[in-house]
Amino acid sequence: MRIRIDQDVCIGAGQCALTAPGVFTQDDDGFSELLPGLTDGGGDPMVREAARACPVRAIEIEEN
């Protein structure tokens, strides 16, 4: 799996960081970003739920 956050779409709602805090965080401006080294989700089972929780669908998950 590969995770990508479209920074042009993200509004900083923070639902991803609340749902999967072991993978997502928010930068100083409140926009979502992946924690270092976790572009593959780190095996966290909540990654897909975090993508679904995004109100603007800024998170894309690409299956390998």
C-alpha positions as CSV (number, residue, x, y, z in Angstrom):
1,M,0.0,0.0,0.0
2,R,1.1,3.6,-0.7
3,I,-0.6,6.6,0.9
4,R,-0.6,10.1,-0.5
5,I,-2.2,13.2,0.8
6,D,-3.2,15.8,-1.8
7,Q,-2.1,19.0,-0.1
8,D,-4.1,21.1,-2.5
9,V,-7.3,19.4,-1.3
10,C,-6.6,19.0,2.4
11,I,-8.5,21.5,4.6
12,G,-6.9,20.5,7.9
13,A,-10.0,18.8,9.4
14,G,-7.6,16.4,11.3
15,Q,-9.9,13.4,11.0
16,C,-7.0,11.3,9.7
17,A,-4.8,12.2,12.7
18,L,-7.6,11.4,15.1
19,T,-8.4,8.1,13.4
20,A,-4.8,6.8,12.8
21,P,-2.4,8.8,14.9
22,G,0.3,6.3,14.4
23,V,0.4,7.2,10.7
24,F,-0.9,10.8,10.3
25,T,-0.1,14.0,12.0
26,Q,-0.8,17.7,11.3
27,D,1.9,20.3,10.3
28,D,2.3,23.7,12.0
29,D,-0.5,25.1,9.8
30,G,-2.9,22.3,10.7
31,F,-2.7,20.4,7.4
32,S,-2.3,16.6,7.4
33,E,0.9,14.9,6.7
34,L,2.3,11.4,7.1
35,L,4.7,10.6,9.9
36,P,8.2,10.1,8.6
37,G,8.8,6.7,6.9
38,L,5.1,5.7,6.9
39,T,4.1,6.2,3.3
40,D,3.1,2.5,3.3
41,G,0.9,2.9,6.4
42,G,3.2,0.9,8.7
43,G,0.7,-1.9,8.8
44,D,-1.8,0.2,10.8
45,P,-5.3,-1.2,10.3
46,M,-7.0,2.2,10.7
47,V,-5.4,3.8,7.6
48,R,-8.3,3.0,5.3
49,E,-10.8,4.2,7.9
50,A,-8.7,7.5,8.1
51,A,-9.0,7.9,4.4
52,R,-12.8,7.4,4.5
53,A,-13.0,9.9,7.4
54,C,-11.5,12.7,5.4
55,P,-14.3,15.1,4.6
56,V,-12.7,16.2,1.3
57,R,-11.2,12.9,0.3
58,A,-7.6,14.3,0.3
59,I,-6.1,10.9,1.2
60,E,-5.4,8.4,-1.6
61,I,-4.5,4.8,-1.0
62,E,-2.9,2.9,-3.8
63,E,-2.7,-0.9,-3.4
64,N,0.5,-2.6,-4.5
